[in-house]
Amino acid sequence: MRRTVKGVLAGAVAAGLLLLVPSWMRPSLARDRVRTTIATTGPIDAMITASGTVVPEIERVLSSPLDARVLRILKHPGTALKRGEAVVELDVSQSVLALEKAVKDAKVKENQQAQARLTFENALRELDGRIEIKTVELQAAQARLGSQRRLFDAGLVSRDTLRQSELEEKQAQVALAQLQADRRNTKLSTDLQFEGLDLERASLDKEVAESRHLLELATTKADGYGVLTWVLSQEGALVHRGDVIARIADLTSYRVSATVSDVHAARLRAGMPVIVKANDVDLAGTVAEVLPTVDSGTISFNVSLDERSHAALRPNLRVDVLVVTDRKARALRVKRGAFADGNGTHDAFIVRGNRAVRRSISLGLMAFDEVEVTSGLREGDEIVISDMRDYLHLNEIALN
């Protein structure tokens, strides 16, 4: 009986082991360690994810108006500026000398104009006097010629006397015509001379005005309201004409400067809708421009925001930029998971009761946090979105 009982017990233990070992060998996962999502139907946007930085929409540059030395830094970065407020004071000694020279040259030219005008007026008065005398002489010669003709007709004077009177009248006409021509030529020459002097004077006046303007700009002033974002940091530094000495940003309006991999260059174009994620706030906008150059495998583009003055925007704030490249009003979609690493067919696990069954699914549009499923799923199916790469060789997994 003892041998029989031992045999029965050994058989029972062996049968139990045969029943339990397969369940022990079957792979399983704790249900609470697996993240899942439900397939739903709705709109979806295909997006390109880029990184961006919030920058002021308008940033004005103050440049040096002349070659000078920095005397004083009057304002420092972060200072709010008003229109006309001084930022940097430059050494103006050279500009003062240039202005004095320009003023002196202008006065010299003014004196030359006055002297030329006086000379011209004297010459005209002299010519007018000579013309008046020649006119009287011509009138006297004409009167004598008329008298001689009457006497000649009466036979009282000879032909030679008449001919002498005619020559005198002709000489008077020629002399008067010559003087009148001299007057016209003198006036024309003087007008040309005055025109040249006027041009030289205008050039000198312009030089004086420019020198005065440079002096006014020597203490660089803000040309509008804004915040000083950068300024020269060293007093005594030498700056050349045109060098940037300060930057003033208008912090009431912003845009986004973004970069993305150049593999998306063919899909990116101006006018595309954009969603900017700034501090958990979604801001709408559009691609304003795409820069044509590629730098270190990336391309840059600028985003114009619909709400340029939103409270969530700050200078140099790092943001995510989502460029919408395509849209579908109705599609089967799930939350993005480890399986969604690109378009095409992928293996994923579908929850069926207490099992996760491997199935091939096809993906379409990729959104920021969703992906379109074109085949392999139905609305309401539950899909595992956790990383299941270590289990892709299995057809199913038990969920405990």
C-alpha positions as a Markdown table, in Angstrom:
| # | Residue | x | y | z |
|---|---|---|---|---|
| 1 | Met | 0.0 | 0.0 | 0.0 |
| 2 | Arg | 2.9 | 2.3 | 0.8 |
| 3 | Arg | 4.4 | 1.5 | -2.5 |
| 4 | Thr | 1.1 | 2.2 | -4.2 |
| 5 | Val | 0.6 | 5.6 | -2.4 |
| 6 | Lys | 4.1 | 6.7 | -3.3 |
| 7 | Gly | 3.5 | 5.8 | -6.9 |
| 8 | Val | 0.2 | 7.7 | -7.1 |
| 9 | Leu | 1.8 | 10.8 | -5.5 |
| 10 | Ala | 4.7 | 10.7 | -7.8 |
| 11 | Gly | 2.4 | 10.4 | -10.8 |
| 12 | Ala | 0.3 | 13.4 | -9.5 |
| 13 | Val | 3.4 | 15.5 | -9.1 |
| 14 | Ala | 4.6 | 14.6 | -12.6 |
| 15 | Ala | 1.2 | 15.4 | -14.1 |
| 16 | Gly | 1.1 | 18.8 | -12.2 |
| 17 | Leu | 4.6 | 19.6 | -13.5 |
| 18 | Leu | 3.5 | 18.7 | -17.1 |
| 19 | Leu | 0.6 | 21.1 | -16.7 |
| 20 | Leu | 2.5 | 24.0 | -15.1 |
| 21 | Val | 5.8 | 24.0 | -17.0 |
| 22 | Pro | 4.3 | 25.3 | -20.3 |
| 23 | Ser | 2.6 | 28.2 | -18.5 |
| 24 | Trp | 5.9 | 29.0 | -16.7 |
| 25 | Met | 7.7 | 29.0 | -20.1 |
| 26 | Arg | 5.2 | 31.2 | -21.9 |
| 27 | Pro | 6.4 | 34.9 | -22.0 |
| 28 | Ser | 4.3 | 37.3 | -20.1 |
| 29 | Leu | 4.3 | 41.0 | -19.0 |
| 30 | Ala | 2.7 | 42.8 | -16.2 |
| 31 | Arg | -0.3 | 44.8 | -17.5 |
| 32 | Asp | 0.6 | 47.9 | -15.6 |
| 33 | Arg | 4.0 | 48.0 | -17.2 |
| 34 | Val | 2.6 | 48.3 | -20.7 |
| 35 | Arg | 1.3 | 51.6 | -22.1 |
| 36 | Thr | -1.5 | 51.3 | -24.6 |
| 37 | Thr | -3.7 | 53.5 | -26.7 |
| 38 | Ile | -7.1 | 53.2 | -28.4 |
| 39 | Ala | -7.4 | 53.7 | -32.2 |
| 40 | Thr | -9.8 | 56.5 | -33.0 |
| 41 | Thr | -11.0 | 58.3 | -36.1 |
| 42 | Gly | -10.6 | 62.0 | -36.6 |
| 43 | Pro | -8.5 | 64.7 | -38.3 |
| 44 | Ile | -4.7 | 64.4 | -38.5 |
| 45 | Asp | -1.9 | 66.7 | -39.7 |
| 46 | Ala | 1.4 | 65.5 | -41.1 |
| 47 | Met | 4.2 | 67.5 | -39.6 |
| 48 | Ile | 7.9 | 68.3 | -39.7 |
| 49 | Thr | 9.4 | 68.8 | -36.3 |
| 50 | Ala | 11.9 | 71.6 | -36.1 |
| 51 | Ser | 13.7 | 73.5 | -33.3 |
| 52 | Gly | 13.3 | 77.3 | -33.0 |
| 53 | Thr | 14.2 | 80.4 | -31.1 |
| 54 | Val | 11.9 | 83.3 | -30.3 |
| 55 | Val | 13.5 | 86.5 | -31.5 |
| 56 | Pro | 12.2 | 90.1 | -31.7 |
| 57 | Glu | 10.4 | 90.7 | -35.0 |
| 58 | Ile | 12.1 | 94.1 | -35.4 |
| 59 | Glu | 15.7 | 94.7 | -34.2 |
| 60 | Arg | 17.3 | 98.0 | -35.1 |
| 61 | Val | 21.0 | 98.5 | -35.4 |
| 62 | Leu | 22.9 | 101.6 | -34.4 |
| 63 | Ser | 26.1 | 102.0 | -36.4 |
| 64 | Ser | 29.0 | 104.4 | -36.0 |
| 65 | Pro | 28.5 | 107.5 | -38.3 |
| 66 | Leu | 32.3 | 108.1 | -38.4 |
| 67 | Asp | 35.7 | 106.8 | -37.5 |
| 68 | Ala | 36.0 | 107.6 | -33.8 |
| 69 | Arg | 36.9 | 106.5 | -30.3 |
| 70 | Val | 34.2 | 105.5 | -27.8 |
| 71 | Leu | 34.2 | 108.0 | -25.0 |
| 72 | Arg | 31.4 | 106.7 | -22.8 |
| 73 | Ile | 28.9 | 103.9 | -22.7 |
| 74 | Leu | 25.7 | 105.6 | -21.6 |
| 75 | Lys | 23.3 | 102.7 | -21.5 |
| 76 | His | 23.7 | 99.0 | -20.8 |
| 77 | Pro | 21.9 | 95.9 | -22.2 |
| 78 | Gly | 18.5 | 95.4 | -20.9 |
| 79 | Thr | 17.7 | 99.1 | -20.6 |
| 80 | Ala | 14.4 | 100.2 | -21.9 |
| 81 | Leu | 15.0 | 103.1 | -24.3 |
| 82 | Lys | 12.8 | 106.0 | -25.6 |
| 83 | Arg | 13.1 | 107.7 | -28.9 |
| 84 | Gly | 16.1 | 110.1 | -29.0 |
| 85 | Glu | 17.7 | 108.7 | -25.8 |
| 86 | Ala | 21.5 | 108.6 | -26.1 |
| 87 | Val | 23.3 | 105.2 | -26.0 |
| 88 | Val | 27.0 | 105.8 | -26.7 |
| 89 | Glu | 29.1 | 108.9 | -26.8 |
| 90 | Leu | 31.8 | 109.1 | -29.4 |
| 91 | Asp | 34.9 | 111.4 | -29.7 |
| 92 | Val | 33.8 | 114.2 | -32.1 |
| 93 | Ser | 37.0 | 116.3 | -32.2 |
| 94 | Gln | 37.8 | 115.2 | -35.8 |
| 95 | Ser | 34.2 | 115.9 | -36.8 |
| 96 | Val | 34.4 | 119.4 | -35.3 |
| 97 | Leu | 37.5 | 120.1 | -37.3 |
| 98 | Ala | 35.9 | 118.8 | -40.5 |
| 99 | Leu | 32.8 | 121.0 | -39.9 |
| 100 | Glu | 35.0 | 124.1 | -39.3 |
| 101 | Lys | 36.9 | 123.4 | -42.5 |
| 102 | Ala | 33.7 | 122.9 | -44.5 |
| 103 | Val | 32.2 | 126.1 | -43.1 |
| 104 | Lys | 35.4 | 128.0 | -44.0 |
| 105 | Asp | 35.4 | 126.6 | -47.5 |
| 106 | Ala | 31.8 | 127.6 | -48.0 |
| 107 | Lys | 32.5 | 131.1 | -46.9 |
| 108 | Val | 35.5 | 131.4 | -49.3 |
| 109 | Lys | 33.3 | 130.2 | -52.1 |
| 110 | Glu | 30.6 | 132.7 | -51.1 |
| 111 | Asn | 33.2 | 135.5 | -51.3 |
| 112 | Gln | 34.3 | 134.2 | -54.7 |
| 113 | Gln | 30.7 | 134.4 | -55.8 |
| 114 | Ala | 30.3 | 138.0 | -54.5 |
| 115 | Gln | 33.5 | 139.1 | -56.3 |
| 116 | Ala | 32.5 | 137.4 | -59.5 |
| 117 | Arg | 29.1 | 139.1 | -59.4 |
| 118 | Leu | 30.7 | 142.5 | -58.7 |
| 119 | Thr | 33.1 | 142.0 | -61.6 |
| 120 | Phe | 30.3 | 141.0 | -63.9 |
| 121 | Glu | 28.1 | 143.9 | -62.9 |
| 122 | Asn | 31.0 | 146.4 | -63.6 |
| 123 | Ala | 31.7 | 144.8 | -66.9 |
| 124 | Leu | 28.1 | 145.0 | -67.9 |
| 125 | Arg | 27.9 | 148.7 | -66.8 |
| 126 | Glu | 31.0 | 149.5 | -68.9 |
| 127 | Leu | 29.6 | 147.7 | -71.9 |
| 128 | Asp | 26.2 | 149.4 | -71.5 |
| 129 | Gly | 27.9 | 152.8 | -71.4 |
| 130 | Arg | 29.9 | 152.1 | -74.5 |
| 131 | Ile | 26.8 | 150.8 | -76.3 |
| 132 | Glu | 24.9 | 153.9 | -75.3 |
| 133 | Ile | 27.7 | 156.1 | -76.7 |
| 134 | Lys | 27.8 | 154.0 | -79.9 |
| 135 | Thr | 24.1 | 154.3 | -80.2 |
| 136 | Val | 24.3 | 158.1 | -80.1 |
| 137 | Glu | 27.2 | 158.1 | -82.6 |
| 138 | Leu | 25.1 | 155.9 | -84.9 |
| 139 | Gln | 22.2 | 158.2 | -84.6 |
| 140 | Ala | 24.4 | 161.3 | -85.4 |
| 141 | Ala | 25.9 | 159.5 | -88.4 |
| 142 | Gln | 22.5 | 158.6 | -89.7 |
| 143 | Ala | 21.4 | 162.2 | -89.3 |
| 144 | Arg | 24.5 | 163.4 | -91.2 |
| 145 | Leu | 23.9 | 160.9 | -93.9 |
| 146 | Gly | 20.3 | 162.0 | -94.3 |
| 147 | Ser | 21.4 | 165.6 | -94.6 |
| 148 | Gln | 24.1 | 164.8 | -97.1 |
| 149 | Arg | 21.7 | 162.9 | -99.2 |
| 150 | Arg | 19.4 | 165.9 | -99.4 |
| 151 | Leu | 22.3 | 168.2 | -100.3 |
| 152 | Phe | 23.5 | 165.7 | -102.9 |
| 153 | Asp | 20.1 | 165.5 | -104.5 |
| 154 | Ala | 20.2 | 169.4 | -104.6 |
| 155 | Gly | 23.6 | 169.2 | -106.2 |
| 156 | Leu | 25.2 | 171.0 | -103.3 |
| 157 | Val | 27.7 | 168.3 | -102.3 |
| 158 | Ser | 29.8 | 165.8 | -104.2 |
| 159 | Arg | 29.3 | 162.1 | -104.4 |
| 160 | Asp | 32.6 | 161.6 | -102.4 |
| 161 | Thr | 31.2 | 163.5 | -99.5 |
| 162 | Leu | 28.0 | 161.4 | -99.6 |
| 163 | Arg | 30.0 | 158.2 | -99.7 |
| 164 | Gln | 32.1 | 159.4 | -96.7 |
| 165 | Ser | 28.9 | 159.9 | -94.7 |
| 166 | Glu | 27.6 | 156.4 | -95.7 |
| 167 | Leu | 30.9 | 154.8 | -94.5 |
| 168 | Glu | 30.7 | 156.7 | -91.2 |
| 169 | Glu | 27.1 | 155.4 | -90.7 |
| 170 | Lys | 28.2 | 151.9 | -91.5 |
| 171 | Gln | 31.1 | 152.0 | -89.2 |
| 172 | Ala | 28.9 | 153.2 | -86.3 |
| 173 | Gln | 26.5 | 150.3 | -87.0 |
| 174 | Val | 29.3 | 147.7 | -87.0 |
| 175 | Ala | 30.8 | 149.1 | -83.8 |
| 176 | Leu | 27.4 | 149.0 | -82.0 |
| 177 | Ala | 26.7 | 145.5 | -83.2 |
| 178 | Gln | 30.2 | 144.4 | -81.9 |
| 179 | Leu | 29.5 | 145.9 | -78.5 |
| 180 | Gln | 26.1 | 144.3 | -78.2 |
| 181 | Ala | 27.7 | 140.9 | -79.1 |
| 182 | Asp | 30.4 | 141.4 | -76.5 |
| 183 | Arg | 27.7 | 142.1 | -73.9 |
| 184 | Arg | 25.8 | 138.9 | -74.8 |
| 185 | Asn | 29.0 | 136.8 | -74.7 |
| 186 | Thr | 30.0 | 138.4 | -71.4 |
| 187 | Lys | 26.6 | 137.6 | -69.9 |
| 188 | Leu | 26.7 | 134.0 | -71.2 |
| 189 | Ser | 30.2 | 133.4 | -69.9 |
| 190 | Thr | 29.4 | 134.9 | -66.6 |
| 191 | Asp | 26.2 | 132.9 | -66.3 |
| 192 | Leu | 28.2 | 129.7 | -66.9 |
| 193 | Gln | 30.8 | 130.9 | -64.3 |
| 194 | Phe | 28.0 | 131.6 | -61.8 |
| 195 | Glu | 26.5 | 128.1 | -62.5 |
| 196 | Gly | 29.8 | 126.5 | -61.7 |
| 197 | Leu | 30.2 | 128.5 | -58.5 |
| 198 | Asp | 26.7 | 127.7 | -57.5 |
| 199 | Leu | 27.4 | 124.0 | -57.9 |
| 200 | Glu | 30.5 | 124.3 | -55.9 |
| 201 | Arg | 28.7 | 126.2 | -53.2 |
| 202 | Ala | 25.9 | 123.7 | -53.1 |
| 203 | Ser | 28.4 | 120.9 | -52.7 |
| 204 | Leu | 30.1 | 122.8 | -49.9 |
| 205 | Asp | 26.7 | 123.5 | -48.2 |
| 206 | Lys | 25.9 | 119.8 | -48.4 |
| 207 | Glu | 29.3 | 119.0 | -46.9 |
| 208 | Val | 28.6 | 121.4 | -44.1 |
| 209 | Ala | 25.1 | 119.9 | -43.5 |
| 210 | Glu | 26.6 | 116.4 | -43.5 |
| 211 | Ser | 29.3 | 117.3 | -41.0 |
| 212 | Arg | 26.7 | 118.9 | -38.7 |
| 213 | His | 24.5 | 115.7 | -39.1 |
| 214 | Leu | 27.5 | 113.5 | -38.2 |
| 215 | Leu | 28.1 | 115.6 | -35.1 |
| 216 | Glu | 24.5 | 115.2 | -34.1 |
| 217 | Leu | 24.9 | 111.4 | -34.6 |
| 218 | Ala | 28.1 | 111.2 | -32.7 |
| 219 | Thr | 26.1 | 110.7 | -29.5 |
| 220 | Thr | 24.2 | 107.7 | -30.9 |
| 221 | Lys | 20.5 | 107.9 | -30.0 |
| 222 | Ala | 17.7 | 105.4 | -30.2 |
| 223 | Asp | 15.4 | 106.0 | -33.2 |
| 224 | Gly | 12.4 | 104.4 | -31.5 |
| 225 | Tyr | 11.1 | 102.7 | -28.4 |
| 226 | Gly | 12.7 | 99.4 | -27.5 |
| 227 | Val | 15.1 | 97.5 | -25.3 |
| 228 | Leu | 18.9 | 97.6 | -25.7 |
| 229 | Thr | 20.0 | 94.0 | -26.3 |
| 230 | Trp | 23.7 | 94.6 | -27.1 |
| 231 | Val | 26.2 | 97.5 | -26.9 |
| 232 | Leu | 29.9 | 97.9 | -27.2 |
| 233 | Ser | 31.4 | 97.0 | -23.8 |
| 234 | Gln | 34.8 | 98.8 | -23.9 |
| 235 | Glu | 35.2 | 102.6 | -23.5 |
| 236 | Gly | 38.1 | 103.9 | -25.5 |
| 237 | Ala | 37.7 | 101.3 | -28.3 |
| 238 | Leu | 38.2 | 102.5 | -31.8 |
| 239 | Val | 35.2 | 102.1 | -34.2 |
| 240 | His | 35.1 | 102.7 | -37.9 |
| 241 | Arg | 32.3 | 104.3 | -39.9 |
| 242 | Gly | 29.5 | 101.7 | -40.3 |
| 243 | Asp | 30.5 | 99.5 | -37.5 |
| 244 | Val | 27.6 | 98.2 | -35.3 |
| 245 | Ile | 27.8 | 99.7 | -31.8 |
| 246 | Ala | 24.4 | 98.8 | -30.4 |
| 247 | Arg | 21.3 | 96.8 | -31.1 |
| 248 | Ile | 17.8 | 97.8 | -30.0 |
| 249 | Ala | 14.9 | 95.3 | -30.1 |
| 250 | Asp | 11.2 | 96.0 | -30.1 |
| 251 | Leu | 10.0 | 93.5 | -27.5 |
| 252 | Thr | 6.3 | 94.1 | -28.2 |
| 253 | Ser | 6.4 | 91.9 | -31.3 |
| 254 | Tyr | 8.2 | 88.5 | -31.9 |
| 255 | Arg | 8.9 | 85.9 | -34.6 |
| 256 | Val | 10.5 | 82.5 | -34.6 |
| 257 | Ser | 13.8 | 81.6 | -36.2 |
| 258 | Ala | 13.9 | 77.8 | -36.8 |
| 259 | Thr | 16.2 | 75.1 | -38.2 |
| 260 | Val | 15.4 | 71.6 | -39.5 |
| 261 | Ser | 17.4 | 68.8 | -41.2 |
| 262 | Asp | 18.0 | 69.4 | -44.9 |
| 263 | Val | 16.3 | 66.1 | -45.7 |
| 264 | His | 13.0 | 68.1 | -45.4 |
| 265 | Ala | 14.2 | 70.8 | -47.8 |
| 266 | Ala | 12.0 | 69.6 | -50.7 |
| 267 | Arg | 8.8 | 69.6 | -48.4 |
| 268 | Leu | 9.4 | 73.0 | -46.8 |
| 269 | Arg | 8.0 | 76.1 | -48.5 |
| 270 | Ala | 6.7 | 79.5 | -47.6 |
| 271 | Gly | 3.1 | 79.8 | -46.6 |
| 272 | Met | 2.8 | 76.5 | -44.8 |
| 273 | Pro | 0.8 | 76.5 | -41.5 |
| 274 | Val | 2.9 | 76.2 | -38.3 |
| 275 | Ile | 2.3 | 75.4 | -34.7 |
| 276 | Val | 4.8 | 76.8 | -32.2 |
| 277 | Lys | 4.8 | 75.1 | -28.8 |
| 278 | Ala | 6.0 | 77.7 | -26.2 |
| 279 | Asn | 5.8 | 76.9 | -22.5 |
| 280 | Asp | 2.8 | 74.5 | -23.0 |
| 281 | Val | 1.1 | 77.0 | -25.2 |
| 282 | Asp | 0.3 | 76.3 | -28.9 |
| 283 | Leu | 0.7 | 79.4 | -31.1 |
| 284 | Ala | -0.4 | 79.4 | -34.8 |
| 285 | Gly | 1.7 | 80.9 | -37.5 |
| 286 | Thr | 3.0 | 80.4 | -41.1 |
| 287 | Val | 6.4 | 79.9 | -42.7 |
| 288 | Ala | 7.4 | 83.4 | -43.8 |
| 289 | Glu | 10.6 | 82.5 | -45.7 |
| 290 | Val | 12.9 | 79.6 | -46.2 |
| 291 | Leu | 16.6 | 80.6 | -46.5 |
| 292 | Pro | 18.3 | 79.0 | -49.5 |
| 293 | Thr | 21.6 | 78.0 | -47.9 |
| 294 | Val | 22.4 | 74.7 | -46.1 |
| 295 | Asp | 24.6 | 75.0 | -43.0 |
| 296 | Ser | 26.0 | 71.8 | -41.4 |
| 297 | Gly | 23.1 | 69.7 | -42.7 |
| 298 | Thr | 20.3 | 72.0 | -41.6 |
| 299 | Ile | 18.2 | 74.7 | -43.3 |
| 300 | Ser | 16.8 | 77.7 | -41.6 |
| 301 | Phe | 13.4 | 79.4 | -42.0 |
| 302 | Asn | 11.5 | 82.1 | -40.3 |
| 303 | Val | 8.0 | 81.8 | -38.8 |
| 304 | Ser | 5.5 | 84.7 | -38.7 |
| 305 | Leu | 3.2 | 84.3 | -35.7 |
| 306 | Asp | -0.5 | 85.1 | -35.7 |
| 307 | Glu | -0.2 | 86.4 | -32.1 |
| 308 | Arg | 3.1 | 88.3 | -32.2 |
| 309 | Ser | 2.7 | 89.8 | -28.7 |
| 310 | His | 1.5 | 86.7 | -26.8 |
| 311 | Ala | 2.4 | 86.7 | -23.1 |
| 312 | Ala | 4.2 | 83.3 | -23.4 |
| 313 | Leu | 6.8 | 84.8 | -25.8 |
| 314 | Arg | 10.2 | 85.8 | -24.5 |
| 315 | Pro | 13.5 | 86.7 | -26.3 |
| 316 | Asn | 15.8 | 83.7 | -27.0 |
| 317 | Leu | 13.1 | 81.2 | -25.7 |
| 318 | Arg | 13.6 | 77.7 | -27.2 |
| 319 | Val | 10.5 | 76.3 | -28.8 |
| 320 | Asp | 9.3 | 73.3 | -30.8 |
| 321 | Val | 8.2 | 74.3 | -34.3 |
| 322 | Leu | 5.7 | 71.9 | -36.1 |
| 323 | Val | 5.3 | 72.6 | -39.8 |
| 324 | Val | 2.1 | 71.2 | -41.2 |
| 325 | Thr | 2.9 | 69.6 | -44.6 |
| 326 | Asp | -0.4 | 67.6 | -45.1 |
| 327 | Arg | -3.8 | 67.2 | -43.6 |
| 328 | Lys | -6.6 | 64.7 | -43.5 |
| 329 | Ala | -10.0 | 65.5 | -42.2 |
| 330 | Arg | -10.8 | 61.9 | -41.3 |
| 331 | Ala | -8.3 | 59.1 | -40.6 |
| 332 | Leu | -7.7 | 56.2 | -38.2 |
| 333 | Arg | -5.1 | 57.4 | -35.8 |
| 334 | Val | -3.3 | 56.3 | -32.6 |
| 335 | Lys | -0.8 | 57.9 | -30.3 |
| 336 | Arg | 2.8 | 57.7 | -31.4 |
| 337 | Gly | 4.7 | 54.9 | -29.9 |
| 338 | Ala | 8.1 | 53.1 | -30.3 |
| 339 | Phe | 6.7 | 51.2 | -33.3 |
| 340 | Ala | 6.1 | 54.4 | -35.3 |
| 341 | Asp | 9.6 | 55.1 | -36.7 |
| 342 | Gly | 8.5 | 56.1 | -40.2 |
| 343 | Asn | 6.0 | 55.4 | -43.0 |
| 344 | Gly | 5.4 | 51.9 | -44.3 |
| 345 | Thr | 4.6 | 48.5 | -42.6 |
| 346 | His | 5.6 | 47.9 | -39.0 |
| 347 | Asp | 5.0 | 45.1 | -36.4 |
| 348 | Ala | 3.0 | 46.1 | -33.3 |
| 349 | Phe | 1.1 | 44.3 | -30.6 |
| 350 | Ile | -2.7 | 44.4 | -30.3 |
| 351 | Val | -4.3 | 43.7 | -27.0 |
| 352 | Arg | -6.8 | 40.8 | -27.1 |
| 353 | Gly | -8.1 | 40.2 | -23.6 |
| 354 | Asn | -5.2 | 39.1 | -21.5 |
| 355 | Arg | -2.9 | 38.6 | -24.5 |
| 356 | Ala | -0.9 | 41.0 | -26.8 |
| 357 | Val | -0.9 | 39.6 | -30.3 |
| 358 | Arg | 1.7 | 40.7 | -32.9 |
| 359 | Arg | 0.3 | 42.2 | -36.1 |
| 360 | Ser | 1.6 | 44.0 | -39.1 |
| 361 | Ile | 0.1 | 47.5 | -39.5 |
| 362 | Ser | 0.7 | 50.2 | -42.2 |
| 363 | Leu | 1.4 | 53.8 | -41.2 |
| 364 | Gly | 0.6 | 57.0 | -43.1 |
| 365 | Leu | 0.7 | 60.6 | -42.0 |
| 366 | Met | 3.0 | 61.4 | -39.0 |
| 367 | Ala | 1.8 | 64.1 | -36.6 |
| 368 | Phe | 3.6 | 65.4 | -33.5 |
| 369 | Asp | 2.0 | 63.0 | -31.1 |
| 370 | Glu | -0.2 | 60.9 | -33.4 |
| 371 | Val | 0.2 | 58.6 | -36.4 |
| 372 | Glu | -2.2 | 57.5 | -39.1 |
| 373 | Val | -2.9 | 53.8 | -39.5 |
| 374 | Thr | -3.9 | 52.9 | -43.0 |
| 375 | Ser | -4.3 | 49.1 | -42.5 |
| 376 | Gly | -4.1 | 46.4 | -39.8 |
| 377 | Leu | -6.3 | 48.2 | -37.2 |
| 378 | Arg | -9.9 | 49.0 | -36.7 |
| 379 | Glu | -11.4 | 51.8 | -34.7 |
| 380 | Gly | -11.6 | 50.9 | -31.0 |
| 381 | Asp | -8.6 | 48.5 | -31.2 |
| 382 | Glu | -6.1 | 48.8 | -28.3 |
| 383 | Ile | -2.5 | 48.9 | -29.4 |
| 384 | Val | 0.7 | 48.7 | -27.3 |
| 385 | Ile | 2.8 | 51.9 | -27.6 |
| 386 | Ser | 5.6 | 50.8 | -25.2 |
| 387 | Asp | 9.0 | 49.7 | -26.6 |
| 388 | Met | 8.4 | 46.0 | -27.6 |
| 389 | Arg | 11.5 | 45.4 | -29.7 |
| 390 | Asp | 12.7 | 42.6 | -27.4 |
| 391 | Tyr | 9.4 | 40.7 | -28.1 |
| 392 | Leu | 9.0 | 41.1 | -31.8 |
| 393 | His | 10.2 | 37.5 | -32.4 |
| 394 | Leu | 7.0 | 36.3 | -30.5 |
| 395 | Asn | 3.5 | 36.0 | -31.9 |
| 396 | Glu | 1.8 | 36.8 | -28.7 |
| 397 | Ile | 2.6 | 37.7 | -25.0 |
| 398 | Ala | 0.5 | 37.0 | -22.0 |
| 399 | Leu | -0.6 | 40.1 | -20.0 |
| 400 | Asn | -0.8 | 39.5 | -16.2 |
